Amino acid sequence: MIEGDAAAGPGSRHRAPFRLAVVGAGSMGAQIAQQAALHGLEVWLQDVSHEQLERGLGSNRSHLRRRVEQGRMTEAELEAGLARVHPTGDLARATEDADAVIEAIVEDLEAKRILFAELGRLAPAHALLASNSSTIGISKLAPVSGRPDRCCNMHFFYPPLVMELVEVVKGPETSEETVQRALALAREMGRTPILVRREIDGFIVNRILHMATQEAYRLLDAGVASVEDIDTAVEKGLRWPMGPFRLGDFTGLDVTYRARLHMYRTTGDERYRPSPSLEAKVRAGELGRKTGKGWYEYPEGG
Ligand SMILES: NC(=O)c1ccc[n+]([C@@H]2O[C@H](COP(=O)([O-])OP(=O)(O)OC[C@H]3O[C@@H](n4cnc5c(N)ncnc54)[C@H](O)[C@@H]3O)[C@@H](O)[C@H]2O)c1
């Protein structure tokens, strides 16, 4: 049930010492909300799509069910963790008494600006407003909220129920108090935060990842080694869980391509220019696992 079920009643909300709202229940938002709830926070999860809310909650349940089967969590912990996530389609309801709001909606600047303006009106004046965006720095969103000092990026990694890192990024107007609150919130959610002191495209992890994977593409384009051998070199020699090409297939080569193009356009740095072989894959519609073929082939059901 999305609205009006017993768990989502306002009473449950006031028991929590810290109230969190997560806006957007897609791949990231649903799990960010669940991660916080597993650590005892009462969380309201809002999305404009009822189906996305249902899907997100269902997927969280399956994820946690596996933990119970593996003996990493009890049935009671599973139920308590799920019950602390209160889904709703109503943004005002989700944010009206929030101490912090984490935005995880589509990666679209205009949509995020409209949302931040609304959050500025709806959330209590003291509330922290954080964006999980991978590419939109908080300086582009904070001004419309009317409280730029209380805004920052909190960049989680996919899948948030597994990945421990959160990059907290201080925008030009973010106050020191807000930075400390965001770091504390990430820790309270059982995550390890790092502070990016100055807003910069790609933050830390994606900049390093892009550079390393760009080098892999350059080696491929220059005919130095095969896709398989470069992946094996990185997996066995650097102990990455997946080589750059396997990772690209997993993420989606269109996503990988767009991320490079974004970095190339925003920095003007030639080192980020997308590789010709990556461009060719995207043009051919070979986007990785989701299309059954990318750098590798993925037979249906295989
Ligand atoms: N997917 C990743 O690997 C990843 C990693 C880190 C950060 N991010 C960032 O997280 C954000 C979300 O990414 P995602 O992959 O979860 O996207 P997604 O497409 O899976 O989910 C986006 C959700 O936002 C909802 N939505 C759209 N407009 C809305 C609005 N105005 N109000 C409320 N809900 C709205 C959609 O219905 C959808 O459920 C993006 O900013 C992205 O850059 C993504």
The ligand as an SDF file (V2000), in Angstrom:
LIG
                    3D

 44 48  0  0  0  0  0  0  0  0999 V2000
   21.9690    4.8050  -11.3800 N   0  0  0  0  0  0  0  0  0  0  0  0
   23.1750    5.0600  -10.9100 C   0  0  0  0  0  0  0  0  0  0  0  0
   24.1100    4.2580  -11.0550 O   0  0  0  0  0  0  0  0  0  0  0  0
   23.4290    6.3290  -10.1450 C   0  0  0  0  0  0  0  0  0  0  0  0
   24.5340    6.3950   -9.2630 C   0  0  0  0  0  0  0  0  0  0  0  0
   24.7130    7.5650   -8.4990 C   0  0  0  0  0  0  0  0  0  0  0  0
   23.8610    8.6400   -8.6560 C   0  0  0  0  0  0  0  0  0  0  0  0
   22.8220    8.5540   -9.5520 N   0  0  0  0  0  0  0  0  0  0  0  0
   21.9220    9.7000   -9.6450 C   0  0  0  0  0  0  0  0  0  0  0  0
   20.7140    9.3980   -8.9570 O   0  0  0  0  0  0  0  0  0  0  0  0
   19.6100   10.0560   -9.5720 C   0  0  0  0  0  0  0  0  0  0  0  0
   18.5420    9.0300   -9.8960 C   0  0  0  0  0  0  0  0  0  0  0  0
   19.0870    8.0430  -10.7290 O   0  0  0  0  0  0  0  0  0  0  0  0
   18.3580    6.6340  -10.9200 P   0  0  0  0  0  0  0  0  0  0  0  0
   19.3300    5.7710  -11.6570 O   0  0  0  0  0  0  0  0  0  0  0  0
   17.7890    6.1740   -9.6140 O   0  0  0  0  0  0  0  0  0  0  0  0
   17.1750    7.0510  -11.9030 O   0  0  0  0  0  0  0  0  0  0  0  0
   15.8140    6.2690  -12.2080 P   0  0  0  0  0  0  0  0  0  0  0  0
   15.4400    6.6830  -13.5770 O   0  0  0  0  0  0  0  0  0  0  0  0
   15.9720    4.8150  -11.9100 O   0  0  0  0  0  0  0  0  0  0  0  0
   14.7880    6.8700  -11.1470 O   0  0  0  0  0  0  0  0  0  0  0  0
   14.3480    8.1870  -11.1730 C   0  0  0  0  0  0  0  0  0  0  0  0
   13.0230    8.2490  -10.4570 C   0  0  0  0  0  0  0  0  0  0  0  0
   12.6270    9.5980  -10.2880 O   0  0  0  0  0  0  0  0  0  0  0  0
   11.2260    9.6680  -10.4390 C   0  0  0  0  0  0  0  0  0  0  0  0
   10.8770   11.0560  -10.7020 N   0  0  0  0  0  0  0  0  0  0  0  0
   11.0510   11.7650  -11.8360 C   0  0  0  0  0  0  0  0  0  0  0  0
   10.6830   13.0380  -11.6550 N   0  0  0  0  0  0  0  0  0  0  0  0
   10.2560   13.1420  -10.3620 C   0  0  0  0  0  0  0  0  0  0  0  0
    9.7640   14.2200   -9.5720 C   0  0  0  0  0  0  0  0  0  0  0  0
    9.6450   15.4590  -10.0590 N   0  0  0  0  0  0  0  0  0  0  0  0
    9.4300   13.9720   -8.2990 N   0  0  0  0  0  0  0  0  0  0  0  0
    9.5300   12.7290   -7.7850 C   0  0  0  0  0  0  0  0  0  0  0  0
   10.0020   11.6620   -8.4850 N   0  0  0  0  0  0  0  0  0  0  0  0
   10.3680   11.8830   -9.7530 C   0  0  0  0  0  0  0  0  0  0  0  0
   10.9060    8.6880  -11.5500 C   0  0  0  0  0  0  0  0  0  0  0  0
    9.5520    8.2940  -11.5200 O   0  0  0  0  0  0  0  0  0  0  0  0
   11.8760    7.5490  -11.2070 C   0  0  0  0  0  0  0  0  0  0  0  0
   11.2810    6.6130  -10.3310 O   0  0  0  0  0  0  0  0  0  0  0  0
   20.1800   10.7860  -10.7980 C   0  0  0  0  0  0  0  0  0  0  0  0
   20.4040   12.1250  -10.4480 O   0  0  0  0  0  0  0  0  0  0  0  0
   21.5170   10.0860  -11.0490 C   0  0  0  0  0  0  0  0  0  0  0  0
   22.4970   10.9330  -11.6010 O   0  0  0  0  0  0  0  0  0  0  0  0
   22.5730    7.4240  -10.2830 C   0  0  0  0  0  0  0  0  0  0  0  0
  1  2  1  0
  2  3  2  0
  2  4  1  0
  4  5  1  0
  4 44  2  0
  5  6  2  0
  6  7  1  0
  7  8  2  0
  8  9  1  0
  8 44  1  0
  9 10  1  0
  9 42  1  0
 10 11  1  0
 11 12  1  0
 11 40  1  0
 12 13  1  0
 13 14  1  0
 14 15  2  0
 14 16  1  0
 14 17  1  0
 17 18  1  0
 18 19  2  0
 18 20  1  0
 18 21  1  0
 21 22  1  0
 22 23  1  0
 23 24  1  0
 23 38  1  0
 24 25  1  0
 25 26  1  0
 25 36  1  0
 26 27  1  0
 26 35  1  0
 27 28  2  0
 28 29  1  0
 29 30  1  0
 29 35  2  0
 30 31  1  0
 30 32  2  0
 32 33  1  0
 33 34  2  0
 34 35  1  0
 36 37  1  0
 36 38  1  0
 38 39  1  0
 40 41  1  0
 40 42  1  0
 42 43  1  0
M  CHG  2   8   1  16  -1
M  END
$$$$
